[in-house]
Amino acid sequence: MHRHTVLFNLKEDANETQVIERLRELAALPTVVAMVLEENIVPISDNSPYKWCLIGDFNDTDAREAYEKHETHVDIIRTTFLPNISGFIMSDINF
């Protein structure tokens, strides 16, 4: 299995509901085994600076790469995610 994790914050002027709804569409992409997108329940602090957490599971690295190239993913990242975030960090692991 391959796990893709993205922690992020939205800009203050972002339409949070609209951005999160668009990101939730990613769960329907063909190579996604499971996806969770939730607000962090740990208060934001120096040790936990991100409000949102997206975790996507894939069968393998090839499936993750296909997800990255999928036209829906590319569109959501370019038109919704990147213009509306104030910061993010990603991590990928195989397990």
ABEGO torsion letter per residue (X at the ends): XBBBBBBBBBBAABBAAAAAAAAAAAAABAABABBBBBBBABBBBAABABABBBBBBBABAAAAAAAAABAAAAAAAAAAAAAABAEBBBBBBBX
